[in-house]
Amino acid sequence: MSQNFRLEKEGLINRSKKISFKFNGKSFFGYEGDTLASALIANGVHLVGRSFKYHRPRGFFGAGVDDPYALVQLIRNNESIPNVKATEQELFEGLEAKSVNCWPNVNFDIGGINNFLRIFLPAGFYYKTFMWPKSFWYKIYEPFIRKAAGFGVVSHEPDKERYEHKYEYCDLLITGSGPSGIASAYSAAKNGAKVILAEDKPRFGGSLLTSDVNIGNESGKEWADKIITELKSMPNVVVKNRAQVFGYYDHNMLVMSERLTEHLPKSDKFTPKQKLWYIRAKEVVISSGSIERPLVFGNNDTPGVLLSSAAKEYMKVYGVLVGKKPIIFTNNDSAYETAIEFKKNGIDPVVLDSRKELSSDLINEAKNLNIKIKFEHVVVNANGYRKVKSADIAKISDDKTAIGKVEKIECDCICVSGFWTPTIHLASQSGGKTKFSKEIDAFLPDKSKQNETTVGSANGIFNLQDTLNNSFEVGYNLSNKITKKENKQSTPTVVEKKSSKHDKFWCVPLPEGKKYKRFLDFQNDVSVSDIEIALKEGYRSIEHVKRYTTLGMATDQGKTSNLNGLQLVSNIENKVVPEVGHTTFRPPYTPVSIGAIVGREIGKHSKPLRKSPMHSWHENNNAVFVDAGLWLRPRYYKRGNENLFDASKREAMNVRKNVGVCDVTTLGKIDVKGPDAAEFLNRVYTNAWLKLPVGKARYGVMLREDGIVMDDGTTTRVSENHYHMTTTTAQAANVLSHLEYYLQIVWPELNVNVVSTTEQWAGAAIAGPKSRDLLQKLFPDLDCSNEGLPFMGFVETKLFGVYARIFRISFSGELAYEVNVESNNGNFMWEKIIEIGEEYKIQPYGTEALSTLRIEMGHVAGSELDGRTTPYDNSLEGLLSKKKDFIGKRSLQKEAFIASKREKIVGVVPLDKKTSIPEGSYIVRDANSKLPIPKLGHVSASCWSVEYDNPFSLAIIKDGKNMIGQKLFALSPLKNKSIPVEIVSSHYVDPKGERVRS
Amino acid sequence: MLYIKCPYCGIRAQTEFAYGGDATVKRPELNKEITDKEWDEFVYLRKSLRGKHLEFWHHISGCRQWFKVQRDTTTHEIFKTLKPHEEL
């Protein structure tokens, strides 16, 4: 297809490089430097999609981030990307895009029927309609709404692209490279400040790219190019294009997303698609510019109605005509620049100006060019469905409430200009106040909360000379505060045309008897009548009106609709705009890819990975791993065709029969040192610690202040003032913080230090009846007898010349020892144990067998100490000292904690001795009683008892002690199981604990 | 993301710290007879202040010291940071 709307010369595109692309399956071409939008317009395509609610045809309304319409589904490098703005997407060879929110296609869209049903779809339609009957929600309403809602389609494939994060610090962050941004960046950079200048578009210069001005003796664009080139060469300056600063957060931290490869057919291997910059700036200069305000009239959303500034940008930057028979409808001077640009390119526009005839530099120039101007005239309605065909125009009365005789004139586009809205999103996000300026009828930044300064048109300064004067000064002053240098640049002189005052007029009244839809929010299909309904129904707060009507929501965030909505509310309510206020500006200003937010923290990189020093041995011996907090632990060691059940049973059985070895490096270890260490432990643990002799370990339980069990473990007195504490793997970090809190804040008088030594030691638990024989072989010089190394004993010794610690402690309930060596010797220790253990039939065992062994012994662990249970619940009352105070003791007097029928830990065995009880099952008295069945408690842990060869579980149930011997039910609604069970003691194996002491 | 001045290390990003609760609450002395009400107030009751709040933070990925921060709960402005036993 030929580019009928492409100009011959004008624009910044590269006409020597053709780029072919596809839109809705049809092939087109554009040029290097085009956006998808400009290339489509060049080819005469104005219909890009359908609107959200009424499925009305949608074209282009802006030329960049301000466009609320032109969302497409993009296919790039075999990935399908939803909600891409055609006005921002740069053209690349082979680009493919599709319209969204339409079926079967954009020209004929079934959903368009909503447009004719629109009297039934007023504001709050969803809130009013889908309330009843309640049962309809899941089956009828929700699926329907889900199907109808939304724009693009999210890919179900994993995102193959790479995203990165970067942290950066600077003196000045400048958001936007229009004249004010360039000037303040230059002035600050020349004064020695570290500057980041961010521009969201591919090209630098902002309004200088399209305005007809001179700075010094160059054109605005030449000046911008020159300064940007110099800034790029300075070592203290970072200049970024395609980089949107979208959020202003606390303490001067801003976040910027940089698009690195989206303008290319695909990313190369070493370049991420996007980079998210977290920038901590000492000072922020907000030079985000302003967006043109639309004018509101009948069917003003018809494709072909667009902002006059966008029409100018399409001509000046892309060399594209948005139409050949343009109407320009304005309430101010700036649209005359667009009219003049049309005329210069051989097109005759008609200007409709709502103001009384007046003169200014621009108006006079337009008159001299013989441009047809109709003052006191407005567009009443745009005719045409898929594209504007003509406009109904009329004269408007002085008070702007009445229109004269309607006349129809032919046109193919209507360029509207309702003056300018400063982009104050960032300034407002920073927590700064805003104020309403009657001068420009818009909100401006007021008192700053953080270190930010708004310059240029974002601060309501629309005159270039004033903008440059102010921005040069701001750049100098802010940099001077930081660098203390005094290199001041002189501001260049500007040649520009003076403008006259804009008209306070935005909404064209309806002609007698007509009910045209007049749209305020083009993305969400919010019209004047919707706002009127909301106000009639009693919504007053602008925040409520927004949510009820969806004005200013979604990806657009009210960029073009906000002020017209407020103006309308204030007119109806007879309030001034500042009384109505505005809705909160929240980040992000533009949509951000979820991939960019996540960055590289995906898959295995989502959290740190901790491995024990013996990890590679486990890998080489068929270990199947499981995540335990951040650690990877062997769950079981697979032999042949074994599954988890077979392997863990074999491993546990071998511990009960022979000897097993388990990697227990992951246990938390904390060194507690100092003259008051014993006293400290005595306060932290529930049991007594003052008399523990050197060379002995003790089991301890610690509580939170609310009396709930926090953690358990053994602590060993290594020497007079030195204790080695162990914690559970999961609670290690919390316990350390807890100890530090009490030492630093509550009892600073105690002379004790704590430090984590988890990573310093590698640990191996050797458990089973043959463990003593094995230990003796490992440590031939040591007296390993029951007298020489008794239960809970501790020795320091050497393992074939390597320093080692032996603790006679047991989690499995068997005779057991734990050997610790320094981490770098971990593998040596492990291999020695395996090698020498061979004659005792040693087998390594994983966490699954470890669990089995502890469950059938009735030892509590994380699933019982779940942050909800007291020491009584876990049958740990024997460890509660009556003589001394400890953390959480006072809470144990609580009535609920000592109530007679309180939960208690018990054992559970299925009556058939075959059916395993799912963890989390409820224990109930009668499985067939009326719902809801009263719950006695829950199953906390389940295993296959290797001692008795039947399933066994632990449960915490009401009045557990008196339930022993009773026949109840274990119910698992999730697994749809109801299992008759008997309650037994939680100490299922060796209840007297003789094995550990043997 | 807040910027917090650890009294021992200087200004660091919030990600290095963990929040540690109301710093005006004092734990009752050990072995002291107190009423249920006093104990419950210590364990459970906290004011949800709007405005200036004195709170503990823990430099968990740094020097591992606990310290006090005076922060505005609505604006996140940090007025002062103190060592645990310094008073405002």
Interface residues (C-beta under 8 A of the other chain):
Chain A: Y249 D250 H251 N252 M253 Y278 R280 G431 K449 R683 E705 D706 L736 S737 E740 Y741 Q744 I745 V746 P748 K884 D885 R890 S891 Q893 K894
Chain B: M1 L2 Y3 A13 A18 G20 R27 P28 L30 N31 I34 D36 W39 F42 V43 Y44 F56 H58 I60 R64 Q65 W66 T75 H76 I78 P84 H85
